[in-house]
Amino acid sequence: MYIQPAWHPSGVLVACGSTAPTVNVWDIRYHKLDQPSQTITTPHDKRILRCAFHPKDDCLLTVSSDCHLAFSTYHSTLVRD
């Protein structure tokens, strides 16, 4: 399986898992694209295959190659109106 990115419903954040049990989040308006705006540590033991933003809350659903699902929070200040 490949690691796949996820877009926030606002269209300004993109999140992507990694080979580590972390998720990198980029705010495409304010940050350099070569550095994530935020790195989220998840409770997984293996790489993150897929993530999805919750449509209303400041959390991500992640799926890992350890065969588990998890919810992780991110800083809501990344999304500005």
N, C-alpha and C positions, 0 to 999 in steps of 0.2 A: 504494500500500500504506500501511496505517496502522501506527504504532508500537504494539506490544502489550506489556503488562507480563507478568512471570513471577514466580511464587511459589516460594520455597525449599521443599523437602520438609518442613522443620520447621514451616512455616506462619507464621513470624514475620518473614521478610524478603520484600520485593517489589523487583524490579528492573525498570527500564524504560529503553529506549534514548532517544536524543534526536536532534535535528536535527544536533547535532555528533557527532563520533566518540567519544562517551562514554556510559557507562551509569551511571545513578543508582540507588543501593541505599538503601532505607529499612528500618530496624528499627522495626516498628510498635509495639513495647512501650516503647521508651526515648527516642525522638526526636520532635521536632516534625514534623508531616506536610508543612509548607511548606518544609522543608529536608532534603535527603537526608543519611543517615548517612554515606555514602561516595560519591564520584564516581570511577569507574574509567575511565582513559584506555585506549582500545583501539588496535590497529594499523590500524584502518580509515581510509579517506580521506573517506568520506561518512557519512550518518546511519545510525544503528543501527535496523534494522527490527524485529528480534526477538532475544530472548536467552533462555537457559535455564540453570538451575542444574544443575551436575553433582550426582547424587544422593549422592555420598560425599566428593568432594574439594572444596576451596575454590576452585572456578573456575566461570566462566560461558562458555558457548558463545554467540557473537554472530554475527548475520547482518546484513550491511550492504547498502545500495543500491549499493556498489561491486562487488557480485557475489562477495564473499569471505566465508569463515567464519573465525573466530578464537577462541582460548581466552584468557581473561584471568582473573587471580586477584583475589580480594578478601580482606579481613581476616576470618579465621575467628572473631575475638573478637566479631564482631557477633552470632553465634549462641551463646547461653548456655543451659546446661541448668538 
